Amino acid sequence: MLKPDANRQVRAFAPATVANVAAAFDILGFALSNPGDEVIATLTDEPSVRLVSITGDEGALPLDPKRNTASAAIISLLEATGSDAGIDLELSKGLPLCSGLGSSAASSAAALTAVNALLGEPMTARELLPFAVAAEAVACGVGHADNAAPCLLGGCILVRSTDPLDVISLPVPEDLACVLVHPHCEVRTADARMVLRNQLTLTRAVEQWGNVAGLVAGLCLGDLELLGRSLSDVVIEPTRSILIPGFEQVKRAAMDGGALGCSISGSGPTLFALVAGDDRAEEIGHAMATAFLEIGLGSDVFTSMVGTSGAHIVEDGR
């Protein structure tokens, strides 16, 4: 590998992602166009990885390179490639923490994309995925891929297996839009996992499997009605929704407004609604935000088409 030029900078962006997608707990996720995180990576003469600054987190995230997903992913990448490059990282958080929008995955995906470019792109985005998955364990103790995979690769991703890692890109209907409503409260991923039940009746399992299959079939066939019917979670949502104030009212507002379906994004508290076309997305988002406001909770609303590109270079200072 050629030794890259010191002091070269690359800026990369990684988008928000919706994981779980109702019934598809830990195995399905899709990328959006906004919001997202940005990372500026700079080559230095000092063979170390430094996280020199973080903005947008109100001081909540650690600067210790081994405890932040952005820098932890880069440490692993450099070890795997045998590079002795020095890397300084500047992380700009556009995603709220503990929001269910794939915040930790966006940080690592943006960092990996930027540093991979600095190193002359020795790896494809798919080859970078194991480093992003491993970095997820730094944030929540579990190395899951349903945020990291769509964040790096874009589109909608099925995680067939994490050991060994096996992910499949699914087709996404062109007119499928998403509304995200993030209430001004926090649900930690670790807490959201603690409330899950360890046992499941066969009846519930069969119903859940049918909905997962329906989601995949709806995407592959471009059948939005089937997709909407399948956006039903009878296992995870009933428990996790208790952690989100006003969940039932907000979901009802989305469905009454014409959404195909509505559920919890990741571990919450953000709710997502899928919509046929983007012409009604803002209206549905407003209705959901109003429902939160009626219980005294402010929120942020984002709309995006589904199936956008994943992490990418914004600026390359060659």
C-alpha positions in Angstrom: 0.0 0.0 0.0 1.3 3.4 -0.9 1.8 5.7 2.1 -0.9 8.4 2.0 0.0 12.1 2.1 0.0 13.5 5.6 -2.4 16.3 6.5 -4.9 15.2 3.8 -8.5 15.6 4.9 -11.7 13.8 4.0 -15.2 14.7 5.1 -17.8 12.0 5.0 -21.6 11.8 5.8 -23.6 8.9 7.1 -27.4 9.0 7.3 -30.0 8.1 9.9 -31.4 4.5 9.6 -34.5 2.8 10.8 -33.9 -0.6 12.3 -36.1 -3.5 13.3 -38.9 -2.3 10.9 -41.8 -3.5 13.1 -41.7 -7.3 13.1 -38.2 -7.7 11.8 -36.3 -7.3 15.1 -32.5 -7.1 14.6 -32.8 -8.3 10.9 -34.1 -5.5 8.8 -33.1 -1.8 8.4 -33.2 0.9 5.8 -31.3 4.2 5.2 -32.7 7.7 4.8 -31.2 10.8 3.3 -31.3 13.0 6.5 -30.5 13.7 9.2 -27.0 12.2 9.8 -23.5 12.5 11.2 -20.4 13.9 9.6 -16.8 13.0 10.3 -13.6 14.9 9.1 -10.6 12.6 9.1 -7.1 14.0 8.8 -3.9 12.0 8.2 -1.1 12.9 10.6 2.5 11.8 11.1 1.8 10.4 14.6 0.8 6.7 14.4 -2.3 6.9 16.6 -6.0 7.4 16.4 -7.3 10.6 18.1 -10.8 11.8 18.5 -10.0 15.5 18.7 -13.5 17.0 18.9 -17.2 16.1 19.1 -19.9 18.7 18.4 -23.6 18.3 18.7 -23.6 16.0 21.6 -23.7 18.5 24.4 -20.6 16.8 25.9 -22.3 13.5 26.4 -19.9 11.3 24.3 -16.4 10.2 25.3 -13.3 11.4 23.6 -11.5 8.2 24.6 -10.8 6.6 21.2 -11.6 3.1 22.5 -15.0 4.1 23.9 -16.5 6.0 20.9 -17.9 4.0 18.0 -16.2 6.3 15.4 -12.7 5.9 16.7 -13.1 2.3 17.8 -14.0 1.3 14.3 -10.9 3.0 12.9 -8.6 1.4 15.4 -9.9 -2.0 14.2 -9.6 -1.0 10.5 -6.0 0.1 10.8 -5.1 -3.1 12.6 -6.8 -5.2 9.9 -5.1 -3.4 7.1 -1.7 -3.3 8.8 -1.6 0.5 8.4 0.6 2.7 10.7 -1.2 5.8 9.6 -2.0 8.5 12.1 -5.7 9.6 12.1 -7.3 12.6 13.7 -11.1 12.5 13.8 -13.6 15.3 14.2 -17.2 14.1 14.8 -20.2 16.3 14.2 -23.4 14.7 15.5 -26.4 15.5 13.5 -28.4 12.7 15.1 -29.7 12.9 18.6 -28.3 10.3 21.0 -30.4 7.4 22.2 -33.0 8.2 19.6 -33.5 5.0 17.7 -32.1 6.6 14.5 -28.8 4.7 14.4 -26.7 7.4 15.9 -23.8 5.1 16.9 -23.8 3.4 13.5 -23.7 6.7 11.7 -20.7 7.8 13.6 -18.7 4.7 12.8 -19.9 4.5 9.2 -18.9 8.1 8.5 -15.5 7.6 10.1 -14.9 4.3 8.2 -15.9 5.8 4.9 -13.6 8.9 5.4 -10.6 6.9 6.6 -11.0 4.2 3.9 -10.7 7.0 1.4 -7.6 8.4 3.1 -6.0 5.0 2.8 -6.7 4.7 -0.9 -9.9 2.7 -0.5 -8.4 -0.7 0.3 -11.8 -2.0 1.2 -15.3 -1.9 -0.3 -18.2 -0.6 1.8 -19.4 -4.2 2.4 -15.9 -5.1 3.6 -16.0 -2.2 6.1 -19.2 -3.6 7.6 -17.7 -5.9 10.2 -15.8 -3.0 11.7 -19.0 -1.0 12.0 -20.8 -4.0 13.6 -18.1 -4.5 16.1 -18.1 -0.8 17.0 -21.9 -1.1 17.8 -20.9 -3.3 20.8 -19.0 -0.3 22.2 -22.2 1.7 22.3 -24.7 -0.8 23.5 -22.9 -4.1 24.3 -24.4 -5.9 21.2 -22.8 -6.0 17.8 -25.9 -5.8 15.7 -26.0 -5.0 11.9 -29.5 -3.7 11.2 -28.4 -0.1 11.5 -24.7 -0.4 10.5 -25.5 -2.3 7.2 -28.0 0.1 5.7 -25.9 3.1 7.0 -22.9 1.9 5.1 -24.5 0.3 2.0 -27.7 2.3 1.6 -31.1 1.0 0.7 -33.0 -1.7 2.7 -30.9 -4.5 4.1 -31.8 -7.9 5.4 -29.4 -9.3 8.0 -29.7 -13.1 7.5 -27.0 -13.8 10.0 -24.4 -12.0 12.2 -22.2 -15.0 12.8 -21.1 -15.3 10.1 -22.1 -11.9 8.9 -24.5 -12.3 5.9 -26.5 -9.3 4.6 -28.7 -9.0 1.6 -29.8 -5.8 -0.2 -33.5 -5.8 -0.9 -35.3 -3.7 -3.6 -37.2 -0.7 -2.4 -40.2 0.7 -4.2 -39.4 4.1 -5.8 -42.4 5.9 -4.2 -41.8 4.7 -0.6 -41.3 7.6 1.8 -40.7 7.7 5.5 -41.7 10.0 8.3 -39.6 10.1 11.5 -40.9 11.8 14.6 -38.3 12.1 17.4 -39.9 13.1 20.8 -37.8 15.1 23.2 -37.2 12.2 25.5 -34.6 9.5 25.7 -34.7 5.7 25.6 -31.3 3.9 26.1 -30.8 0.9 23.8 -29.6 -1.2 26.8 -32.8 -0.3 28.7 -35.0 -1.1 25.7 -33.4 -4.5 25.4 -33.8 -5.2 29.2 -37.6 -5.0 29.0 -37.8 -7.7 26.2 -39.4 -11.0 27.1 -37.2 -14.1 27.0 -40.0 -16.5 26.0 -42.6 -16.5 23.2 -45.6 -18.6 22.5 -45.7 -20.5 19.2 -48.8 -18.7 18.1 -47.1 -15.3 18.5 -44.0 -16.6 16.8 -45.9 -17.8 13.8 -47.7 -14.5 13.5 -44.4 -12.5 13.7 -42.7 -14.7 11.1 -45.6 -14.2 8.7 -45.2 -10.4 9.1 -41.5 -10.6 8.5 -42.0 -12.6 5.4 -44.7 -10.2 4.3 -42.3 -7.2 4.7 -39.7 -8.9 2.5 -42.2 -10.0 -0.1 -43.8 -6.5 -0.1 -40.4 -4.9 -0.8 -39.5 -7.4 -3.5 -42.8 -7.2 -5.2 -43.2 -3.5 -4.9 -46.6 -4.2 -3.2 -47.2 -1.3 -0.8 -50.5 -2.7 0.5 -48.8 -5.9 1.5 -46.0 -3.9 3.1 -48.5 -1.9 5.1 -50.4 -5.1 6.3 -47.1 -6.6 7.4 -45.9 -3.6 9.5 -47.3 -5.3 12.6 -45.1 -6.2 15.5 -46.8 -8.5 18.0 -43.6 -9.3 20.0 -41.4 -6.3 20.6 -43.6 -3.3 20.1 -46.1 -4.2 22.9 -43.3 -4.1 25.5 -41.1 -1.3 24.2 -44.0 1.1 23.5 -44.5 1.4 27.2 -41.2 3.3 27.4 -42.5 5.9 24.9 -45.0 8.5 26.2 -48.1 8.9 24.0 -47.1 6.0 21.7 -50.7 4.8 21.0 -52.0 8.3 20.3 -49.1 9.1 17.9 -49.4 5.8 16.1 -53.1 6.4 15.7 -52.5 9.9 14.3 -50.2 8.4 11.7 -52.6 5.7 10.6 -55.6 8.1 10.5 -53.5 10.4 8.3 -53.0 7.6 5.7 -49.7 6.0 6.6 -49.1 2.5 5.4 -47.9 1.6 8.9 -46.2 3.0 12.0 -43.9 1.5 14.6 -40.8 2.2 16.7 -37.6 3.1 15.0 -34.8 0.9 16.5 -35.1 0.9 20.2 -37.0 4.3 20.2 -38.2 6.7 21.2 -38.5 7.8 17.6 -41.5 6.6 15.7 -41.4 5.9 12.0 -44.3 5.8 9.5 -44.0 4.5 5.9 -46.0 6.5 3.3 -46.9 5.8 -0.3 -45.3 8.8 -1.9 -43.9 11.9 -0.2 -46.9 14.3 -0.9 -48.6 13.4 2.4 -45.4 12.8 4.4 -45.2 16.3 5.9 -48.9 16.3 6.8 -48.6 12.9 8.6 -45.5 14.1 10.4 -47.3 17.2 11.6 -50.2 15.1 12.9 -47.8 12.8 14.8 -46.0 15.8 16.3 -49.3 17.3 17.3 -50.2 14.1 19.1 -47.0 14.3 21.1 -47.6 18.0 21.8 -51.0 17.2 23.2 -49.3 15.3 26.1 -46.8 18.1 26.6 -43.9 16.5 24.6 -42.1 18.4 21.8 -40.6 16.6 18.9 -38.5 16.9 15.7 -40.0 15.7 12.4 -37.9 14.5 9.4 -39.1 13.2 6.1 -37.2 11.3 3.5 -37.5 8.8 0.6 -36.5 5.3 1.6 -33.6 3.6 -0.3 -31.2 6.5 -0.5 -27.5 6.0 -0.6 -25.5 5.1 2.5 -22.4 6.7 3.9 -20.5 8.8 1.3 -17.7 11.3 0.8 -18.8 14.9 1.0 -15.4 16.6 0.5 -11.9 15.2 -0.4 -9.1 17.6 0.2 -6.6 16.0 -2.2 
